[in-house]
C-alpha cells in the first residue's frame, strides 16, 4: 500500500555548512545541468533506474520518474563558510571544475554568498576562519543559525529546507555525558561545553526546526543520543556519516566479492595523497583519527572476522592519508590486498585509483538532499538507515550492526522506495518464474 507522501510543491532550499570544494562543485553542477550544459552523472536520483515487478514485465523507470522528488529547477542553494568568498570565488579557489564551465554559471554562483559560520579552532586546528559568528554561548550561536535558516527560507520563498554538512572533518571525540540526553545537551549549549562541536550546533538548529540533517563528514555530530532524541521529538529525518567516495567506495565493492567467494584476506594496506582543504585539515593527527576510525570500520563489518576467523581473523588493515598540495582535489589512492585461496595459496590485488574527490562527492550531496526531503514528506523520521549506500560509517540504531556491503545497501535503498510507493519488494529469489514453467507443463 502506497504511503501518504506530501507533494514536492514550491522551492526546496539546500543549505550547506562548508561551502568548499564539495559543496561548490555540487551547486555549480546543478546549475550547469539546469542550463543544459552537462549531465548529472553519478546522481542516482537523476540517472539511476529501478526495477518494478517481475523481470518479464520490463519495467525500469528512472528513479526521478518513479518517486516524487523535488525538481532540480526548484532548488535554491545557500550555506555557511569560515571564509567570505562567494560560491564562484570558492569554486575557483578549489580548482575542481574547469574555468570555462565555471564562467558559464558565474552570475548564479556569485549571487550565493555564505553566511558567517560557527567555528571553533579547537576542532579544526589547520584552518583559521575569518568569517565566523560570535556569541555569548553555544546556545546563542545555535539561535543565530536558527535565525539564518528562517531568514533564508523567507528570502528565497522556500516551502522546505534540508541541510547537508559538507564542512571539514572535526577532531576525534567520543560520546560523553553532555551528549546522552537532550536536556544535558541544551544545558551544555548554555554552558558552552567544550564537547559540543560546531557541527552539532548546526544539527541542533536544524532539528529544532524540523529540518532534515545529513552529515557528510566522519565527525561525531547527529549520531548522539541527545540529537537522536530531538529528531524523534520533532519527527525529523537524520542520516550520516562520512560520504563514501574514493578508496572506501572501492572497498565496499571489492570486499563483498571476496567475502562472497569465501576467499581469505591476510592484509589490506591503503594509502592516499590529497591536496585540497580536506587534505590540509586531515594533516592534523586529531582530525585524521576521526577519518581513520570511519575508514577502518568498513572491512571489519563486511568480513565479520569473529564469524569466520579462518579467513579473516588475522587481517591486518592499515589506512594512511598524506597531504600533498600539488594534486589538489585529484586524490590518488593505492591499495595492496594480500589474499589467499584454495589450500591457503597466496595471491595479491593492487588498486591505483586516480579519482576526483569532489566529483565523486557532489552527486552524493544532491541525492542525500533530495532523498532526505522525500523522507520528510513521507513522514519517515529519525535515522534513515536506507541511505547507508552513501556513507562510509552508516548511522544505525544503538546495538545494530551497520551494513557496509554496497550491493545490499542498494537493495535496501531500492526496496525502501518500492515500499513507500506501494510496489512489491524484490528479493531476487526468482523461483516463481520456474514454478510458472512447471505448472504450464
Order of alpha helices (4+ residues) and beta strands (2+ residues): beta-alpha-alpha-beta-beta-alpha-beta-alpha-alpha-alpha-beta-alpha-beta-alpha-alpha-beta-alpha-beta-alpha-beta-alpha-alpha-alpha-beta-beta-beta-alpha-beta-alpha-alpha
